[in-house]
Amino acid sequence: MPEPILAAAGFTYTYPDAPAPALADIDLELEPGSLTVLAGESGSGKSTLLRAACGLVPHFHGGEASGELSVGGLDVRDNGPGELSQVCGTLFQEPESQVVMGGVRAEIALGLEHRGESPAAVARAVEEAALALGIAHLLSRRADTLSGGELQRVALAAAMAHRPRLLLLDEPTSQLDPVAGDELIWMLRRLNEEWGTTIVLSEHRLERCLPAADRVLALDRGRLACDAPPSEFLAWAAEARPVLATPAARLFSLAGLRPLPASVKEAKKTLGVSGLGGRVSEPASTRRRKRGQAALELRSVWHEIADGPAILRGVDLRVEAGELVALMGRNGAGKSTLLKHAKGLLEPTRGSIKASGEVALLLQNPGDYLIHEHAREEAGERALLGAGLQGRGEADPRDLSGGERQRLALEVVLSGEEPPAVVCLDEPTRGMDRARKEALALRLHELAAGGAAVIVATHDPEFAARLADRVLLMGEGELIADGSTAEVLAGGWYFATEVARVLGGAGGALTPEQGAAVLERELVS
């Protein structure tokens, strides 16, 4: 048997001033060449385990560590991030905090140059990494002109350019559109199978990565709760942690069907065997509600960059008070730029924007809103309660998980003296588990019920289905689709929920509950 690339024995770690360990008694061995998915609710310890594997814990974050943890034969307590980077490449949830160079090519080349690689070797590695991730067209761009998803791919290219033996990824698809997210997972599978790279990735949208995984490690409050292949993990999750089950697995569980599928292909195969394939009904027609008071209006809005592309192209948009709108589209389509215009952070080069009151905006990086040493200082106890962080007031915001920082930043944005007329959120579910997403959707429904227009830019069709009355689809700076949630998300390949893809859009079903009702009707008939 080959030596494990990562080995832990009783490894325990506690952040400074934390009341309980973030990781507790972790016993683990990862074989070289394996692809492992870390699952678990927000704050369960997934990010901390990745930080420990690359040396940030305890060398950067401080705190206390005990037990044993080694990566590539290097003890993480004796070797810091610099030494461990020879073995592993790392991508965290906030790529904007990792990118340090002004240009894309320079960013990807930086680590190779620090290792003393020859100019020819650096140029070849940069080109190969860019081609593998589909970002060759970005090599001449400035980093500050990239969208969040483009920046995420650049940071990943920098992490993998030197072909590390171990690749650690924290929510790598969280800012990617559905096509780019699927392509990234398949590219990781190719790295794993052809280059022999060991991959460990943390994900909340497990439906994207389970088909590629050899193994799933589920963490619960810092402890390993499940260590199994994907199919066995889903069976465990359905019984012990339903919040971790994928939409297709929840669909089958609610409908009383077995085995639980790890992919859309497996689900379709089982439905075909059950005699259900092809017998689904067409989605019901939907009607838009009567027009009300406009909270936000954009009229022929353009945003053009000197000597560059037009980011927005004549956008006309009216959002009414109390509406819940999901803004979707591929990376670089203009979603973030549109929200910045709504807030007034950017001025249109042509056109006009009118809001009926204050516009609250939460951008993609929650760290921009968290400036104090303790979570309590950000917006008070009320914000901690709203973010579900009771008892964590003394925690440093840097030590919170990505989902916890996102929830706290939202409460900071909403803590003004007057309730906002428009609430805009840019990829707010990054780092959130399903339970937290549903809590966020409920929070946004409450804001809409109070009269606010809510606009959420998201790549997560499952969240859009739970949240929105209306979906706007952007492409190349234009609104190319505007309809009800079922109209836009029920019949597609990429901009569709997993349940809709399994059932082919039957009955307009988007959620596991809706899909189970469709299957029940089909079984009865």
C-alpha positions as CSV (number, residue, x, y, z in Angstrom):
1,M,0.0,0.0,0.0
2,P,1.3,3.5,-0.9
3,E,1.9,6.0,1.9
4,P,-1.2,8.2,2.5
5,I,-0.9,11.7,1.0
6,L,-2.8,13.0,4.1
7,A,-2.9,11.2,7.5
8,A,-4.5,12.3,10.7
9,A,-4.5,10.6,14.1
10,G,-6.6,12.2,16.9
11,F,-6.1,15.6,15.4
12,T,-7.9,18.3,17.3
13,Y,-7.9,22.0,16.7
14,T,-9.5,25.0,18.6
15,Y,-9.5,28.6,17.3
16,P,-8.4,31.3,19.7
17,D,-11.1,32.2,22.2
18,A,-13.5,29.5,20.7
19,P,-15.6,27.7,23.3
20,A,-15.2,24.3,21.6
21,P,-12.8,22.6,19.1
22,A,-13.5,23.2,15.4
23,L,-12.0,19.8,14.7
24,A,-12.1,16.9,17.3
25,D,-10.3,13.6,17.2
26,I,-10.0,13.3,13.5
27,D,-8.6,10.0,12.3
28,L,-8.1,9.8,8.6
29,E,-6.0,8.5,5.8
30,L,-6.3,9.6,2.1
31,E,-4.7,7.5,-0.6
32,P,-2.7,9.2,-3.4
33,G,-4.8,9.6,-6.5
34,S,-8.2,9.7,-4.7
35,L,-11.0,12.2,-5.1
36,T,-12.7,13.0,-1.8
37,V,-15.7,15.2,-1.1
38,L,-16.1,17.0,2.3
39,A,-19.7,17.3,3.2
40,G,-21.4,18.9,6.2
41,E,-23.4,21.8,7.4
42,S,-22.0,25.4,7.6
43,G,-19.5,25.5,10.5
44,S,-19.1,21.8,10.7
45,G,-15.3,22.0,10.2
46,K,-14.8,21.5,6.5
47,S,-12.9,24.7,5.9
48,T,-10.9,24.2,9.0
49,L,-9.7,20.8,7.9
50,L,-8.6,22.3,4.6
51,R,-6.8,25.1,6.4
52,A,-5.0,22.6,8.6
53,A,-4.0,20.5,5.5
54,C,-2.3,23.6,3.9
55,G,-0.7,24.9,7.2
56,L,-2.9,27.9,7.8
57,V,-4.1,26.2,10.9
58,P,-2.4,26.7,13.3
59,H,0.4,28.9,11.8
60,F,-1.8,31.7,10.5
61,H,-5.0,31.5,12.6
62,G,-3.2,30.6,15.9
63,G,-5.2,28.5,18.4
64,E,-4.3,25.1,19.8
65,A,-3.7,21.9,18.0
66,S,-3.1,18.4,19.3
67,G,-2.8,15.0,17.8
68,E,-1.1,14.3,14.5
69,L,-1.7,15.6,11.0
70,S,0.8,15.2,8.1
71,V,0.6,16.0,4.4
72,G,3.0,14.4,2.0
73,G,5.0,13.3,5.0
74,L,5.3,16.8,6.4
75,D,3.9,17.4,9.9
76,V,1.7,20.5,9.7
77,R,2.7,21.7,13.2
78,D,6.4,21.8,12.1
79,N,5.9,23.0,8.6
80,G,4.0,26.1,7.6
81,P,2.1,27.1,4.4
82,G,5.4,27.8,2.5
83,E,6.7,24.3,3.0
84,L,3.4,22.6,2.5
85,S,2.7,24.5,-0.7
86,Q,5.4,22.3,-2.3
87,V,2.9,19.4,-1.8
88,C,-0.5,21.0,-2.1
89,G,-2.3,23.7,-4.1
90,T,-5.2,25.5,-2.4
91,L,-8.3,27.4,-3.4
92,F,-10.4,29.0,-0.7
93,Q,-14.0,30.4,-0.8
94,E,-12.9,34.0,-1.4
95,P,-10.5,34.0,-4.3
96,E,-10.3,37.7,-4.3
97,S,-8.3,37.4,-1.1
98,Q,-5.8,35.1,-2.8
99,V,-5.2,37.0,-6.0
100,V,-2.3,39.4,-5.4
101,M,-1.0,40.4,-8.9
102,G,-2.5,43.0,-11.1
103,G,-2.6,40.8,-14.2
104,V,-4.0,37.3,-14.8
105,R,-0.9,35.9,-16.5
106,A,1.3,37.3,-13.7
107,E,-0.9,35.8,-11.1
108,I,-0.8,32.3,-12.5
109,A,3.0,32.6,-13.0
110,L,3.8,33.9,-9.6
111,G,4.1,30.6,-7.7
112,L,6.2,29.0,-10.5
113,E,8.6,32.0,-10.5
114,H,9.0,31.7,-6.8
115,R,10.0,28.1,-7.2
116,G,12.8,29.1,-9.6
117,E,11.2,27.6,-12.8
118,S,12.8,28.6,-16.1
119,P,10.9,31.2,-18.2
120,A,10.0,28.5,-20.8
121,A,8.6,26.2,-18.1
122,V,6.6,29.0,-16.6
123,A,5.1,30.0,-19.9
124,R,4.2,26.5,-20.7
125,A,2.6,25.8,-17.3
126,V,0.6,29.1,-17.4
127,E,-0.7,28.3,-20.9
128,E,-1.7,24.7,-20.0
129,A,-3.5,25.8,-16.8
130,A,-5.3,28.5,-18.6
131,L,-6.4,26.1,-21.4
132,A,-7.5,23.5,-18.9
133,L,-9.8,26.0,-17.1
134,G,-11.0,27.8,-20.2
135,I,-9.5,31.1,-19.3
136,A,-6.9,31.5,-22.0
137,H,-8.9,34.5,-23.3
138,L,-8.4,36.2,-19.9
139,L,-4.6,36.0,-19.8
140,S,-4.1,39.6,-20.8
141,R,-6.8,41.0,-18.6
142,R,-6.4,43.0,-15.4
143,A,-7.5,41.1,-12.3
144,D,-9.7,44.0,-11.1
145,T,-11.8,43.7,-14.3
146,L,-12.9,40.1,-13.8
147,S,-16.2,38.8,-12.5
148,G,-16.2,36.7,-9.3
149,G,-16.5,33.4,-11.3
150,E,-13.6,34.5,-13.6
151,L,-11.5,35.4,-10.6
152,Q,-12.2,32.0,-9.0
153,R,-10.9,30.2,-12.1
154,V,-7.8,32.4,-12.2
155,A,-7.1,31.6,-8.6
156,L,-7.6,27.9,-9.3
157,A,-5.2,28.0,-12.3
158,A,-2.6,29.6,-10.0
159,A,-3.1,26.8,-7.4
160,M,-2.7,24.0,-10.0
161,A,-0.1,25.4,-12.4
162,H,2.8,23.7,-10.6
163,R,0.9,20.4,-10.7
164,P,0.7,19.8,-6.9
165,R,0.3,16.2,-5.6
166,L,-2.6,17.3,-3.5
167,L,-5.3,19.9,-4.5
168,L,-7.4,21.4,-1.7
169,L,-10.6,23.2,-2.8
170,D,-13.1,25.0,-0.6
171,E,-16.4,25.5,-2.5
172,P,-14.7,25.7,-5.9
173,T,-18.0,26.0,-7.9
174,S,-19.7,28.5,-5.6
175,Q,-19.3,31.4,-7.9
176,L,-19.4,29.5,-11.2
177,D,-22.4,29.4,-13.6
178,P,-23.9,25.9,-14.1
179,V,-21.9,25.2,-17.3
180,A,-18.6,26.4,-15.8
181,G,-19.3,24.5,-12.6
182,D,-19.9,21.2,-14.4
183,E,-16.9,21.8,-16.6
184,L,-14.7,22.4,-13.5
185,I,-15.8,19.2,-11.8
186,W,-15.1,17.2,-14.9
187,M,-11.7,18.9,-15.3
188,L,-10.9,18.0,-11.7
189,R,-11.9,14.4,-12.5
190,R,-9.5,14.5,-15.5
191,L,-6.7,15.9,-13.3
192,N,-7.4,13.1,-10.8
193,E,-7.5,10.3,-13.4
194,E,-4.8,11.4,-15.9
195,W,-2.4,13.3,-13.7
196,G,-2.9,11.3,-10.5
197,T,-3.6,14.4,-8.5
198,T,-5.2,13.8,-5.2
199,I,-8.2,16.1,-4.8
200,V,-10.1,17.1,-1.6
201,L,-13.0,19.4,-2.2
202,S,-15.6,20.9,0.2
203,E,-19.0,21.5,-1.4
204,H,-22.5,22.2,-0.3
205,R,-24.0,21.5,-3.8
206,L,-23.1,17.9,-3.6
207,E,-25.1,17.0,-6.7
208,R,-22.4,18.6,-8.8
209,C,-19.5,16.5,-7.5
210,L,-20.8,13.2,-6.1
211,P,-20.7,11.4,-9.5
212,A,-16.9,12.1,-9.7
213,A,-16.1,11.2,-6.1
214,D,-14.5,8.0,-4.7
215,R,-15.3,8.9,-1.1
216,V,-17.4,11.3,1.0
217,L,-16.3,12.5,4.4
218,A,-19.2,14.1,6.4
219,L,-18.3,16.3,9.3
220,D,-20.6,17.2,12.2
221,R,-19.5,19.7,14.8
222,G,-15.8,19.0,14.0
223,R,-16.1,15.2,14.1
224,L,-16.2,12.6,11.3
225,A,-19.8,11.4,11.1
226,C,-19.6,9.4,7.9
227,D,-16.8,8.0,5.7
228,A,-18.3,6.1,2.8
229,P,-18.6,5.9,-1.0
230,P,-21.2,8.3,-2.5
231,S,-24.1,5.8,-2.6
232,E,-23.6,4.7,1.0
233,F,-23.2,8.3,2.0
234,L,-26.6,9.2,0.5
235,A,-28.3,6.3,2.3
236,W,-26.7,7.5,5.5
237,A,-27.7,11.1,4.9
238,A,-31.3,10.2,4.1
239,E,-31.7,8.6,7.5
240,A,-29.3,10.6,9.7
241,R,-28.8,14.0,8.0
242,P,-31.5,14.8,5.4
243,V,-30.1,18.3,5.0
244,L,-27.1,16.8,3.3
245,A,-29.0,14.7,0.8
246,T,-28.9,15.9,-2.8
247,P,-32.2,17.1,-4.5
248,A,-32.5,13.9,-6.5
249,A,-31.9,11.8,-3.5
250,R,-34.5,13.7,-1.5
251,L,-36.9,13.4,-4.4
252,F,-36.5,9.6,-4.4
253,S,-36.7,9.4,-0.6
254,L,-40.0,11.5,-0.5
255,A,-41.4,9.3,-3.3
256,G,-40.4,6.1,-1.5
257,L,-38.1,5.0,-4.4
258,R,-34.8,3.1,-4.0
259,P,-31.9,3.1,-4.6
260,L,-31.1,6.8,-4.0
261,P,-29.3,8.2,-7.0
262,A,-25.9,9.9,-7.0
263,S,-26.5,11.5,-10.4
264,V,-29.2,12.5,-12.8
265,K,-28.3,9.6,-15.0
266,E,-28.8,7.1,-12.2
267,A,-32.2,8.7,-11.4
268,K,-33.4,8.6,-14.9
269,K,-32.3,5.0,-15.2
270,T,-34.3,4.0,-12.1
271,L,-37.4,5.9,-13.3
272,G,-37.1,4.1,-16.6
273,V,-36.9,0.7,-14.9
274,S,-39.9,1.7,-12.8
275,G,-41.9,2.4,-15.9
276,L,-42.1,6.2,-15.2
277,G,-39.8,7.5,-17.8
278,G,-41.5,9.5,-20.5
279,R,-44.9,9.5,-18.8
280,V,-44.6,12.9,-17.1
281,S,-47.1,15.6,-17.8
282,E,-46.4,19.0,-19.2
283,P,-45.8,22.0,-16.9
284,A,-48.8,24.0,-16.0
285,S,-49.1,27.5,-17.4
286,T,-48.2,30.3,-15.1
287,R,-49.5,33.9,-14.9
288,R,-47.7,37.0,-13.8
289,R,-49.3,39.0,-11.0
290,K,-50.8,42.4,-11.5
291,R,-48.4,45.3,-11.7
292,G,-47.8,47.4,-8.6
293,Q,-45.6,50.2,-7.4
294,A,-42.1,50.2,-8.9
295,A,-39.2,50.0,-6.4
296,L,-36.5,50.0,-9.0
297,E,-36.5,51.0,-12.7
298,L,-33.6,50.8,-15.2
299,R,-34.3,52.5,-18.6
300,S,-31.9,51.7,-21.5
301,V,-28.9,51.4,-19.2
302,W,-25.5,50.9,-20.7
303,H,-22.2,50.4,-19.0
304,E,-19.3,50.7,-21.4
305,I,-15.6,50.5,-20.6
306,A,-13.1,52.7,-22.5
307,D,-11.2,50.5,-25.0
308,G,-13.1,47.5,-23.7
309,P,-16.4,45.7,-23.9
310,A,-19.9,47.0,-23.1
311,I,-20.8,45.2,-19.8
312,L,-24.5,46.3,-19.9
313,R,-26.3,46.8,-23.2
314,G,-29.5,48.8,-23.0
315,V,-31.0,47.1,-20.0
316,D,-34.7,47.9,-19.4
317,L,-35.9,46.5,-16.0
318,R,-38.8,47.2,-13.6
319,V,-38.9,45.5,-10.2
320,E,-42.0,46.1,-8.1
321,A,-42.2,46.5,-4.3
322,G,-42.6,43.1,-2.7
323,E,-41.2,41.1,-5.7
324,L,-38.7,38.4,-5.2
325,V,-36.4,38.2,-8.3
326,A,-33.6,35.8,-9.1
327,L,-31.0,37.2,-11.5
328,M,-29.2,34.4,-13.3
329,G,-26.7,34.0,-16.2
330,R,-23.3,32.8,-17.0
331,N,-20.1,34.3,-15.5
332,G,-19.4,37.7,-16.9
333,A,-22.9,38.3,-18.2
334,G,-23.2,41.5,-16.2
335,K,-25.2,40.5,-13.1
336,S,-22.9,42.0,-10.5
337,T,-22.5,45.2,-12.6
338,L,-26.3,45.6,-12.8
339,L,-26.6,45.3,-9.0
340,K,-23.8,47.9,-8.5
341,H,-25.7,50.3,-10.8
342,A,-28.8,49.7,-8.7
343,K,-26.9,50.7,-5.6
344,G,-25.3,53.7,-7.3
345,L,-21.7,52.3,-6.9
346,L,-21.4,52.6,-10.7
347,E,-22.8,55.3,-13.0
348,P,-24.3,54.2,-16.4
349,T,-22.6,55.6,-19.5
350,R,-26.1,55.9,-21.0
351,G,-29.7,55.5,-19.6
352,S,-31.2,56.2,-16.2
353,I,-31.9,54.4,-12.9
354,K,-34.6,55.3,-10.4
355,A,-35.2,53.7,-7.0
356,S,-38.1,54.5,-4.6
357,G,-35.8,54.5,-1.6
358,E,-32.6,53.2,-0.1
359,V,-30.9,50.3,-1.9
360,A,-29.1,47.7,0.3
361,L,-26.4,45.7,-1.5
362,L,-24.4,42.7,-0.3
363,L,-21.5,42.0,-2.7
364,Q,-19.8,38.7,-3.2
365,N,-17.0,39.1,-0.7
366,P,-18.5,39.3,2.9
367,G,-15.1,40.1,4.2
368,D,-15.5,43.6,2.8
369,Y,-18.2,44.3,5.4
370,L,-16.5,42.8,8.4
371,I,-13.9,45.1,9.8
372,H,-13.8,44.5,13.5
373,E,-11.9,42.0,15.7
374,H,-15.0,40.5,17.2
375,A,-18.3,39.5,15.5
376,R,-20.3,41.4,18.1
377,E,-18.8,44.7,17.1
378,E,-20.0,44.4,13.5
379,A,-23.7,45.2,14.1
380,G,-24.5,44.2,17.7
381,E,-26.4,41.3,19.3
382,R,-29.4,41.7,17.0
383,A,-27.2,41.0,14.0
384,L,-25.7,37.9,15.7
385,L,-29.2,36.6,16.4
386,G,-30.3,37.2,12.8
387,A,-27.1,35.5,11.5
388,G,-27.7,32.5,13.8
389,L,-24.4,33.2,15.6
390,Q,-25.7,33.4,19.2
391,G,-22.8,32.8,21.6
392,R,-20.2,33.6,18.9
393,G,-19.9,37.3,19.7
394,E,-16.2,37.1,20.7
395,A,-15.2,35.2,17.6
396,D,-12.9,36.9,15.1
397,P,-14.9,37.2,11.8
398,R,-11.8,35.7,10.0
399,D,-12.3,32.5,11.9
400,L,-15.9,32.1,10.9
401,S,-16.9,29.8,8.1
402,G,-17.7,31.3,4.7
403,G,-21.4,30.8,5.3
404,E,-21.2,32.3,8.7
405,R,-19.4,35.4,7.4
406,Q,-22.0,35.7,4.6
407,R,-24.9,35.7,7.1
408,L,-23.2,38.2,9.4
409,A,-22.4,40.5,6.4
410,L,-26.1,40.4,5.4
411,E,-27.2,41.6,8.8
412,V,-24.6,44.4,8.6
413,V,-26.1,45.5,5.3
414,L,-29.6,45.5,6.7
415,S,-28.8,47.3,9.9
416,G,-29.5,50.8,8.7
417,E,-31.9,53.1,10.5
418,E,-34.6,52.8,7.7
419,P,-35.7,49.6,6.0
420,P,-34.5,49.5,2.5
421,A,-36.8,49.8,-0.5
422,V,-34.6,47.4,-2.5
423,V,-32.4,44.6,-1.3
424,C,-29.7,43.3,-3.7
425,L,-27.6,40.3,-2.9
426,D,-24.7,39.0,-5.1
427,E,-24.2,35.2,-4.7
428,P,-25.3,35.2,-1.1
429,T,-25.5,31.4,-0.7
430,R,-21.7,30.9,-1.1
431,G,-20.6,28.6,1.7
432,M,-24.2,28.0,3.0
433,D,-25.7,24.6,3.6
434,R,-29.3,23.8,2.5
435,A,-30.8,24.6,6.0
436,R,-29.1,28.0,6.0
437,K,-30.2,28.6,2.4
438,E,-33.8,27.9,3.4
439,A,-33.4,30.2,6.4
440,L,-32.1,33.0,4.1
441,A,-35.0,32.5,1.7
442,L,-37.4,32.9,4.6
443,R,-35.5,36.1,5.7
444,L,-35.8,37.5,2.2
445,H,-39.5,36.5,2.0
446,E,-40.0,38.5,5.3
447,L,-38.3,41.5,3.7
448,A,-40.5,41.3,0.6
449,A,-43.6,40.9,2.8
450,G,-42.6,44.2,4.4
451,G,-42.6,45.9,1.0
452,A,-38.9,45.6,-0.1
453,A,-38.1,44.5,-3.7
454,V,-35.5,41.7,-3.4
455,I,-33.1,40.9,-6.2
456,V,-30.6,38.0,-5.8
457,A,-27.9,37.2,-8.3
458,T,-27.3,33.5,-8.1
459,H,-25.9,30.5,-9.9
460,D,-27.9,28.2,-7.6
461,P,-31.1,27.1,-9.3
462,E,-32.2,25.2,-6.2
463,F,-32.1,28.4,-4.2
464,A,-33.8,30.4,-6.9
465,A,-36.6,27.9,-7.0
466,R,-37.1,28.2,-3.2
467,L,-36.9,32.0,-3.3
468,A,-38.1,33.7,-6.4
469,D,-41.4,34.6,-8.1
470,R,-39.6,35.7,-11.2
471,V,-36.3,34.8,-12.9
472,L,-34.2,37.2,-15.1
473,L,-31.6,35.5,-17.3
474,M,-28.7,37.6,-18.5
475,G,-26.4,37.0,-21.4
476,E,-23.7,39.4,-22.7
477,G,-25.0,42.3,-20.8
478,E,-28.6,41.9,-21.9
479,L,-31.8,40.5,-20.3
480,I,-32.6,37.6,-22.6
481,A,-35.3,36.0,-20.5
482,D,-37.9,37.3,-18.0
483,G,-40.5,35.0,-16.7
484,S,-41.9,33.0,-13.8
485,T,-39.5,30.7,-11.9
486,A,-41.2,27.6,-13.4
487,E,-41.1,29.0,-17.0
488,V,-37.3,29.7,-16.8
489,L,-36.0,26.8,-14.6
490,A,-38.3,23.8,-15.4
491,G,-37.3,22.8,-18.9
492,G,-33.6,23.6,-19.3
493,W,-30.3,21.6,-19.2
494,Y,-28.1,24.0,-17.3
495,F,-30.4,26.7,-15.9
496,A,-32.6,24.1,-14.2
497,T,-32.9,22.4,-10.8
498,E,-31.7,18.8,-10.5
499,V,-35.3,17.7,-9.9
500,A,-36.4,19.4,-13.2
501,R,-33.5,17.7,-15.0
502,V,-34.5,14.3,-13.6
503,L,-38.2,14.7,-14.5
504,G,-37.7,16.6,-17.7
505,G,-39.6,19.6,-16.4
506,A,-42.7,17.6,-15.6
507,G,-45.5,19.6,-14.1
508,G,-43.2,22.5,-13.6
509,A,-41.6,20.6,-10.7
510,L,-38.5,22.4,-9.4
511,T,-38.1,21.1,-5.8
512,P,-38.0,17.6,-4.3
513,E,-41.4,18.1,-2.8
514,Q,-43.0,19.2,-6.1
515,G,-41.3,16.4,-7.9
516,A,-42.5,13.8,-5.4
517,A,-46.1,15.0,-5.9
518,V,-45.6,14.5,-9.7
519,L,-44.3,11.0,-9.2
520,E,-47.1,10.2,-6.8
521,R,-49.6,11.2,-9.5
522,E,-47.8,9.1,-12.1
523,L,-47.6,6.1,-9.8
524,V,-51.3,6.4,-9.1
525,S,-52.3,6.8,-12.7
